[in-house]
Amino acid sequence: MHPLGPPPEEQHWVDKAAGLAVEFAKTAAAYDESTEVPRANLEALHTSGLDQALLPREFGGEDLSYRAYGEIVRLLAAACPSTACIWVMHVGAATGLVQLSAPEAARFYADEYIAGRRFANALSEPSGGNLFLLPQQHARPVDGGFRLTGAKRFTSGCEIADHFLVNVLIDDTPTFFGVAADETIEYVPIGDTMGLRANGSRLVDFRGTVLRPDRRCPPSTAHRPNRIGSGIAFLSLGVADAAIAALIDHARTRTVPTTGEPLATMQWLRFDLADVHSRLEAAAMYAKHMTWLADQNDLEFNPATLRAKLLANQVAVDAAQLALKAGGGSGYLSTSPIQRILRDAYAGWVMAYSVEVCRDRLSAELFQQADASPDAS
């Protein structure tokens, strides 16, 4: 009943996600090894009603709070980060199209989403780095809409997607479209990724794809939070949870040959564990604050997502590195969950906005505030 936690009437959704996460954890290693998209997990999430619950009430959902959503993403990420990543992008693309589209198109996408159609984000460009909201590719006017020839990359779950949220330039202005998968769209492998190997991230090649004018999103006129920006920090928090759980499990069962005592009795490990867990709790508390801002539709939500991601990404990597330090050679084996968790931890670090970009933007904000201060000389 924490004030920044899920509202009591929504706790049953968090409990439902916790039950699903138990099952997802059993197959996470197999999906990582095969790189197969965990479609069964995604279908289970849809069947549970969680997808629909995130829609606004006027479109048949429950307008599930961001506070509950964050907790759900964290639970899923601790169990199977690839599943959680695809789900965050699916939910973000679908609810984003419902929020951003004109009424008729919004109703169409809500119905598709409720029916179980899959959604994905096609925003990042090969040369765009972290600037996924500032596309460089133009869509040119043609009969029936605008023609796009170009590529988007790191599109999680693209091969099973029915619809994409795409960002392109129209008359030099960034513009969102909803785009249905068709024969003009090809999915190009970009090589095995180090972490989140089962999230189906591919290069999406648009070869003369026509963007329909009735699927064009009008310019946004109001501030609104979004599920992707709020969810990414919780992906890393879940990975950090998994790292600490793996560390504790190993330390309790591993005997130090020279003393005959469990590794868990070693003071250096106990001190380091206490430190990283305390920082995880602090990062989680800030992330909860960020979701509270989202539920208030507060203008501070956007900068808060950068701080939440920065803190969560850093502690996930630190927790996973400590787990590997404790695991030693055993943790380095491909059969150990520790090596997989470490690889997954670094995925959050480089995911837009990367840790370096978050740091740069947050420091720029501090300098701007100082320049605007009446005491500035």
C-alpha positions as CSV (number, residue, x, y, z in Angstrom):
1,M,0.0,0.0,0.0
2,H,2.9,2.3,-0.7
3,P,1.7,5.7,-2.0
4,L,3.9,5.3,-5.1
5,G,2.9,1.7,-5.6
6,P,0.0,0.2,-7.6
7,P,-3.5,1.4,-6.5
8,P,-5.1,-1.3,-4.3
9,E,-7.9,-2.0,-6.9
10,E,-5.2,-2.8,-9.5
11,Q,-3.1,-5.1,-7.4
12,H,-4.8,-8.1,-8.9
13,W,-3.1,-7.3,-12.3
14,V,0.3,-7.2,-10.6
15,D,-0.5,-10.6,-9.0
16,K,-1.5,-12.0,-12.4
17,A,1.7,-10.8,-13.9
18,A,3.7,-12.4,-11.0
19,G,2.0,-15.7,-11.8
20,L,2.9,-15.5,-15.5
21,A,6.5,-14.5,-14.7
22,V,7.0,-17.7,-12.7
23,E,6.3,-19.7,-15.9
24,F,8.2,-17.3,-18.2
25,A,11.4,-17.8,-16.1
26,K,11.3,-21.5,-16.8
27,T,11.9,-21.0,-20.6
28,A,14.0,-17.8,-20.5
29,A,17.3,-19.6,-21.0
30,A,16.0,-21.7,-23.8
31,Y,14.6,-18.7,-25.7
32,D,18.0,-16.9,-25.2
33,E,19.8,-19.8,-26.7
34,S,17.5,-20.3,-29.6
35,T,16.9,-16.6,-30.2
36,E,13.3,-17.6,-31.0
37,V,10.7,-14.9,-30.2
38,P,8.8,-16.0,-27.1
39,R,5.4,-15.7,-28.8
40,A,3.7,-18.1,-26.4
41,N,4.6,-15.7,-23.5
42,L,3.2,-12.8,-25.4
43,E,0.0,-14.6,-26.2
44,A,-0.3,-15.5,-22.5
45,L,0.0,-11.9,-21.6
46,H,-2.8,-11.0,-24.1
47,T,-5.0,-13.8,-22.9
48,S,-4.6,-12.7,-19.3
49,G,-6.3,-9.3,-20.2
50,L,-3.2,-7.2,-19.4
51,D,-2.9,-5.9,-22.9
52,Q,-6.5,-4.6,-22.9
53,A,-6.3,-3.2,-19.4
54,L,-3.7,-0.7,-20.5
55,L,-6.1,1.0,-23.0
56,P,-8.0,4.1,-22.1
57,R,-11.5,3.3,-20.8
58,E,-13.2,4.9,-23.8
59,F,-11.6,2.3,-25.9
60,G,-12.5,-0.7,-23.8
61,G,-9.6,-0.8,-21.4
62,E,-9.1,0.0,-17.7
63,D,-6.6,2.8,-18.1
64,L,-4.3,0.9,-15.9
65,S,-2.0,3.2,-13.9
66,Y,1.6,3.7,-14.7
67,R,2.4,2.7,-11.2
68,A,0.9,-0.8,-11.7
69,Y,2.4,-1.0,-15.2
70,G,5.9,-0.4,-13.9
71,E,5.6,-3.1,-11.3
72,I,4.4,-5.5,-14.0
73,V,7.2,-4.8,-16.4
74,R,9.7,-5.3,-13.5
75,L,8.3,-8.7,-12.7
76,L,8.3,-9.8,-16.3
77,A,11.9,-8.5,-16.9
78,A,13.2,-10.4,-13.9
79,A,11.8,-13.6,-15.4
80,C,12.4,-13.1,-19.2
81,P,13.8,-9.7,-20.3
82,S,13.2,-10.5,-24.0
83,T,9.5,-11.1,-23.3
84,A,9.3,-7.9,-21.3
85,C,11.1,-5.8,-23.9
86,I,8.8,-7.0,-26.8
87,W,5.8,-6.4,-24.6
88,V,6.8,-2.9,-23.6
89,M,7.3,-2.0,-27.3
90,H,4.0,-3.7,-28.3
91,V,2.0,-1.9,-25.7
92,G,3.8,1.3,-26.4
93,A,3.1,1.2,-30.1
94,A,-0.5,0.1,-29.8
95,T,-1.5,2.6,-27.0
96,G,0.6,5.3,-28.7
97,L,-1.4,4.9,-32.0
98,V,-4.6,5.0,-30.0
99,Q,-3.6,8.2,-28.3
100,L,-2.0,9.9,-31.3
101,S,-4.4,9.0,-34.1
102,A,-7.6,10.7,-35.3
103,P,-10.8,9.2,-33.7
104,E,-11.6,6.7,-36.5
105,A,-8.1,5.4,-36.8
106,A,-7.7,5.3,-33.0
107,R,-10.8,3.1,-32.8
108,F,-9.4,0.8,-35.5
109,Y,-6.1,0.3,-33.6
110,A,-7.8,-0.3,-30.3
111,D,-10.0,-3.0,-31.9
112,E,-7.0,-4.6,-33.6
113,Y,-5.1,-4.6,-30.2
114,I,-8.0,-6.1,-28.3
115,A,-8.3,-8.8,-31.0
116,G,-4.7,-9.8,-30.4
117,R,-2.9,-8.2,-33.3
118,R,0.8,-7.5,-32.7
119,F,2.3,-4.0,-32.7
120,A,5.9,-2.8,-33.0
121,N,7.9,0.4,-33.1
122,A,9.8,1.3,-36.2
123,L,11.5,4.5,-35.1
124,S,15.3,4.1,-34.8
125,E,17.3,4.6,-38.0
126,P,20.7,3.1,-38.8
127,S,22.3,6.6,-38.9
128,G,20.1,8.2,-36.3
129,G,21.6,6.9,-33.1
130,N,19.4,7.9,-30.2
131,L,17.4,10.4,-32.2
132,F,14.4,8.2,-32.7
133,L,12.0,11.1,-32.4
134,L,13.9,13.1,-35.0
135,P,13.9,11.0,-38.2
136,Q,16.1,11.7,-41.1
137,Q,14.1,9.7,-43.7
138,H,11.5,11.5,-45.9
139,A,8.3,10.0,-47.2
140,R,7.4,11.5,-50.5
141,P,3.8,12.3,-51.7
142,V,2.3,9.8,-54.2
143,D,-1.1,8.7,-55.2
144,G,-2.8,7.2,-52.2
145,G,-0.5,8.7,-49.5
146,F,3.3,9.0,-49.0
147,R,5.9,6.6,-50.1
148,L,8.7,5.5,-47.7
149,T,11.9,3.9,-48.9
150,G,14.3,3.4,-46.0
151,A,15.1,1.3,-43.0
152,K,14.5,1.2,-39.3
153,R,16.5,-0.9,-36.9
154,F,16.3,-2.6,-33.5
155,T,12.6,-3.1,-34.0
156,S,11.7,-5.6,-31.3
157,G,9.1,-8.2,-32.3
158,C,9.0,-7.0,-35.8
159,E,8.6,-10.4,-37.5
160,I,5.4,-11.2,-35.7
161,A,4.0,-7.6,-35.9
162,D,0.8,-6.8,-37.8
163,H,1.2,-3.0,-37.4
164,F,4.0,-0.6,-36.9
165,L,4.3,2.9,-35.4
166,V,6.6,4.7,-37.8
167,N,8.2,8.2,-37.6
168,V,9.2,9.9,-40.9
169,L,9.7,13.4,-42.3
170,I,6.8,15.0,-44.2
171,D,7.8,18.4,-45.5
172,D,10.7,18.2,-43.1
173,T,8.4,17.7,-40.1
174,P,8.6,14.5,-38.0
175,T,5.3,12.7,-38.4
176,F,3.9,9.5,-36.9
177,F,2.0,7.0,-39.0
178,G,0.4,3.6,-38.4
179,V,1.6,1.1,-41.0
180,A,0.3,-2.4,-41.7
181,A,2.7,-5.1,-42.4
182,D,2.7,-6.0,-46.1
183,E,4.8,-7.4,-48.9
184,T,6.8,-4.2,-49.3
185,I,8.3,-4.6,-45.8
186,E,11.3,-6.9,-45.3
187,Y,12.9,-8.0,-42.1
188,V,16.7,-8.2,-42.3
189,P,18.8,-9.9,-39.6
190,I,21.4,-7.5,-38.2
191,G,23.4,-10.2,-36.5
192,D,23.0,-11.9,-33.1
193,T,22.8,-9.4,-30.3
194,M,24.8,-9.9,-27.1
195,G,21.8,-9.6,-24.9
196,L,18.0,-9.8,-25.2
197,R,18.7,-12.3,-27.8
198,A,15.0,-13.4,-28.1
199,N,13.5,-10.0,-28.6
200,G,13.3,-10.5,-32.4
201,S,15.1,-7.2,-33.0
202,R,15.7,-6.8,-36.8
203,L,16.3,-4.2,-39.5
204,V,12.9,-3.3,-41.0
205,D,13.4,-2.4,-44.7
206,F,10.6,-0.3,-46.2
207,R,10.7,-0.7,-50.0
208,G,8.4,1.8,-51.4
209,T,5.8,1.3,-48.7
210,V,2.8,3.6,-49.0
211,L,1.8,5.4,-45.8
212,R,-1.9,5.9,-45.9
213,P,-3.2,9.5,-45.1
214,D,-6.0,8.1,-42.9
215,R,-3.3,6.5,-40.8
216,R,-1.4,9.7,-40.4
217,C,-1.3,10.9,-36.8
218,P,-2.2,14.6,-36.4
219,P,0.2,16.9,-34.6
220,S,0.0,16.4,-30.8
221,T,-1.7,19.2,-29.0
222,A,-1.3,18.1,-25.4
223,H,1.4,16.6,-23.2
224,R,0.9,12.9,-22.4
225,P,3.1,10.2,-20.9
226,N,3.9,7.1,-22.8
227,R,4.3,3.4,-22.0
228,I,7.7,3.0,-23.6
229,G,9.5,5.9,-21.8
230,S,8.1,4.7,-18.5
231,G,8.7,1.0,-19.1
232,I,12.4,1.0,-20.1
233,A,13.7,1.8,-16.6
234,F,11.7,-1.1,-15.2
235,L,13.2,-3.5,-17.7
236,S,16.6,-2.8,-16.1
237,L,15.2,-3.0,-12.6
238,G,13.9,-6.5,-13.3
239,V,17.3,-7.5,-14.7
240,A,18.9,-6.2,-11.5
241,D,16.4,-8.2,-9.4
242,A,17.4,-11.4,-11.4
243,A,21.1,-10.7,-10.9
244,I,20.8,-10.3,-7.1
245,A,18.6,-13.5,-6.9
246,A,21.2,-15.4,-8.9
247,L,24.0,-14.1,-6.8
248,I,22.3,-15.1,-3.5
249,D,21.4,-18.5,-4.8
250,H,25.0,-19.2,-5.9
251,A,26.6,-17.7,-2.7
252,R,24.4,-19.8,-0.4
253,T,25.3,-23.1,-2.2
254,R,28.9,-22.5,-3.1
255,T,31.4,-23.6,-0.4
256,V,34.8,-21.8,-0.1
257,P,37.4,-24.6,-0.2
258,T,39.8,-23.0,2.3
259,T,37.2,-22.4,5.0
260,G,34.5,-24.9,4.3
261,E,32.0,-22.0,4.8
262,P,29.4,-20.9,2.2
263,L,30.5,-18.0,0.0
264,A,27.6,-16.1,1.6
265,T,29.7,-15.7,4.7
266,M,32.4,-13.7,3.0
267,Q,32.4,-10.2,4.3
268,W,33.4,-8.5,1.1
269,L,30.5,-10.1,-0.7
270,R,28.0,-9.2,2.0
271,F,29.2,-5.6,2.0
272,D,29.0,-5.3,-1.8
273,L,25.6,-7.0,-1.9
274,A,24.2,-4.6,0.6
275,D,25.6,-1.6,-1.3
276,V,24.2,-2.7,-4.7
277,H,20.8,-3.7,-3.3
278,S,20.5,-0.3,-1.5
279,R,21.2,1.4,-4.8
280,L,18.6,-0.8,-6.5
281,E,16.0,0.2,-3.9
282,A,16.9,3.9,-4.5
283,A,16.6,3.5,-8.3
284,A,13.3,1.7,-7.9
285,M,11.9,4.4,-5.7
286,Y,12.8,7.0,-8.2
287,A,11.2,5.0,-11.0
288,K,8.1,4.7,-8.9
289,H,8.2,8.5,-8.6
290,M,8.4,8.7,-12.4
291,T,5.3,6.6,-12.8
292,W,3.5,8.7,-10.2
293,L,4.3,11.8,-12.3
294,A,2.9,9.9,-15.4
295,D,-0.3,9.2,-13.6
296,Q,-0.6,12.9,-12.8
297,N,0.3,13.8,-16.4
298,D,3.0,16.1,-14.9
299,L,5.3,17.9,-17.2
300,E,8.2,16.6,-15.2
301,F,7.6,13.1,-16.5
302,N,9.8,13.3,-19.5
303,P,13.0,14.5,-17.7
304,A,12.2,11.9,-14.9
305,T,12.3,9.1,-17.5
306,L,15.9,10.0,-18.2
307,R,16.9,10.0,-14.6
308,A,15.0,6.7,-13.9
309,K,16.6,5.0,-16.9
310,L,20.1,6.2,-16.0
311,L,19.8,5.0,-12.4
312,A,18.2,1.7,-13.4
313,N,20.7,0.9,-16.2
314,Q,23.7,1.6,-14.0
315,V,22.5,-0.5,-11.1
316,A,21.5,-3.4,-13.4
317,V,25.0,-3.6,-14.8
318,D,26.6,-3.3,-11.4
319,A,24.4,-6.0,-9.9
320,A,25.1,-8.3,-12.8
321,Q,28.9,-7.7,-12.6
322,L,28.8,-8.4,-8.8
323,A,26.9,-11.6,-9.6
324,L,29.7,-12.6,-12.0
325,K,32.4,-11.7,-9.5
326,A,30.7,-14.0,-7.0
327,G,30.1,-16.7,-9.5
328,G,33.7,-16.7,-10.8
329,G,34.3,-19.4,-13.4
330,S,31.0,-21.0,-12.7
331,G,29.1,-17.8,-13.5
332,Y,31.1,-17.5,-16.8
333,L,29.8,-20.8,-18.1
334,S,27.0,-20.7,-20.7
335,T,24.9,-23.0,-18.5
336,S,24.9,-20.3,-15.8
337,P,22.1,-17.7,-15.6
338,I,24.6,-15.2,-14.5
339,Q,26.3,-14.8,-17.9
340,R,22.9,-14.4,-19.5
341,I,21.8,-11.8,-17.0
342,L,25.0,-9.8,-17.5
343,R,24.4,-9.7,-21.2
344,D,20.8,-8.6,-20.8
345,A,21.9,-5.9,-18.3
346,Y,24.1,-4.2,-21.0
347,A,21.1,-4.1,-23.4
348,G,19.4,-1.5,-21.3
349,W,22.5,0.6,-21.1
350,V,22.7,1.1,-24.9
351,M,18.9,1.3,-25.5
352,A,17.8,4.8,-26.4
353,Y,18.2,7.0,-24.7
354,S,21.6,5.5,-23.9
355,V,23.2,6.2,-20.5
356,E,25.6,8.6,-22.1
357,V,22.8,10.6,-23.8
358,C,20.8,10.6,-20.5
359,R,23.8,12.0,-18.7
360,D,24.3,14.7,-21.3
361,R,20.7,15.8,-21.4
362,L,20.4,15.9,-17.7
363,S,23.6,17.9,-17.2
364,A,22.5,20.3,-20.0
365,E,19.2,20.9,-18.1
366,L,21.2,21.7,-14.9
367,F,23.3,24.3,-16.8
368,Q,20.2,25.8,-18.3
369,Q,18.6,26.1,-14.9
370,A,21.7,27.8,-13.5
371,D,21.8,30.2,-16.4
372,A,18.2,31.1,-15.8
373,S,18.7,31.7,-12.1
374,P,18.4,35.4,-10.9
375,D,21.8,34.8,-9.2
376,A,23.5,33.8,-12.4
377,S,26.3,36.2,-13.2
